[in-house]
């Protein structure tokens, strides 16, 4: 069985992270979007930006998708390898989608 195809929005979000483009990264979320990082919740652009400045884009990391677990119109789950100055290791990313926006990006134990 072939691995599910990753939606363009998720691949574009990954590319924005890897090139350190904060504005492009935030543009994927609606104003009330959410990031949940191992149980810590960041709601809205200001909170997501504060988290990203320290732990995501500000950590100058590289996000590699190692496996696409599942894809549906509203939800995408992937296994990742994250390498940065803040944290390095594997995590599961679950994206809840609303059209071309990421309503929620949840990072959890792999």
ABEGO torsion letter per residue (X at the ends): XBBBBBBAAAAAAAAAAAAGBAAAAAAABBAABBBBBGGBBBBEAAAAAAAAAAABAAAGBBBBBABBABBBAABBBBBBBBBBAABBEBBBBBBBBBEABBABBBBBBX
